[in-house]
Amino acid sequence: MIEEFRIETNQDAEKGFNPGVSVEMITKSGTNDFHGSLFWFPRNDAFDARRTTQTQVGKQKQNEFGFVLGGPILKDHAFFMMNYTGYDYKQFGEEINTV
């Protein structure tokens, strides 16, 4: 649904000289034709390399999937845009983290 985004860390007079970060997002616009897209980003242990301290790769399954669909409601006047994003993560075994 997001067509463009911009993150600005140096604020100027346009943003009111507020400290911090400004995030601007532009959403996709509707058209008189139906448009859509599907996506699926799989990740599992077949794609992973083992850590140097481990003898084998940890078992995990991660999937991010979804769709975007847009089209007309009234020609040249009203449009719709909708999306769905799903996330599924499964990890098996132990996990060791170092801080």
NORCOR-V617881 format. One record per backbone hydrogen bond with DSSP energy under -1.0 kcal/mol. CO is the residue of the C=O (numbers start at 1). NH is the residue of the N-H. E is the energy in kcal/mol with one decimal. If there is no record, write none. Layout:
BEGIN
co: <CO	CO>
nh: <NH	NH>
e: <E	E>
END
This chain:
BEGIN
co: <1	4	6	8	12	22	24	26	26	35	37	39	41	43	44	51	59	61	62	63	64	65	66	67	68	69	70	71	74	74	78	78	80	82	84	86	88	90>
nh: <28	26	24	22	17	8	6	3	4	70	68	66	64	62	47	54	92	90	43	88	41	86	39	84	37	82	35	80	77	78	73	74	71	69	67	65	63	61>
e: <-2.5	-3.0	-2.8	-2.6	-2.1	-2.9	-2.5	-2.6	-1.6	-2.9	-2.4	-1.9	-1.5	-3.0	-1.8	-1.4	-2.7	-3.1	-2.4	-2.8	-3.3	-3.7	-2.2	-2.1	-2.2	-2.8	-2.5	-2.7	-2.3	-1.9	-3.1	-1.5	-1.9	-2.7	-1.8	-2.2	-2.8	-3.1>
END
